[in-house]
Amino acid sequence: MIFAPRSWPSSPAFAITTLIFGATAGQYRNVKLTVIGCSPAWPNPGGTQSGYLVEGAGKLLLDCGPGVLSQLRRREPWPTVDAIAVTHFHLDHVGDLVAWLWGHLIGPARGLPRTPLWLPPRGTAQLKELADPVEDTFEIREYVDGETFEVAGYHVTPFALAHFDAGAHGLRITDGRSTLAYSGDTGPTPALVELARGADLFLCEATLAEPEDGPRGHLTAAEAQAAAAEARPGRLVLTHRAVELPVPDGCEVAHDGLELELEPVSDPA
């Protein structure tokens, strides 16, 4: 499989998209990834924080940071996602779950069906610290490290990673043909390599210019590249990176306006 770039309007309101094509029963079946937001813990100018929309068999939103709901509402009056899966409970990855709740309670989503929401272990209690009553808005489930669950037509496997003491997980998503590995936030850990091993696309955070002193919770671009070199994904795209940091040689960095396509070299059927 190979990636081919496509043009996209240069506007911070637009997001990076990746089309991942697989073949089923002799016909192409596409899985589209839209990077709704990829800013680090502070937003890039005009940027949105973490949110990644996977569309194919269903619509699965990975993380829901500040600004994500606003950007999704540019596409339709209220997001018609089949489910949301959260990597960890730092505000830049979950802040708009609060806005989502208020939209259901008294806003334009009032009366709409609840949204299935997959959380890391003990996530229900953490969500209730942000807002309540959550059960009126979300159908909540908690995933378990290493145990694959099915949601929105995908198989999703969580991998516990090393993001300080946040209980963060990376998520590996597949429709049986195409595979996306999403790191969320993490420092160096062998589990990151297993998360990304052989994936078609590896979205990996690269927050830092230099490694942190003390407990680790983020990666440099070089550390992300090293994990990818061992895992051998089809493509590495760096996320969660400030625009002020330079783009290292040989790296691709997610930014509003970039669109990517993953195409099969030949029809496997």
Summary of the structure (lengths in Angstrom):
residues: 269
radius of gyration: 17.4
end to end distance: 14.3
largest distance: 52.2
contacts: 951
relative contact order: 0.18
helix: 18%
strand: 31%
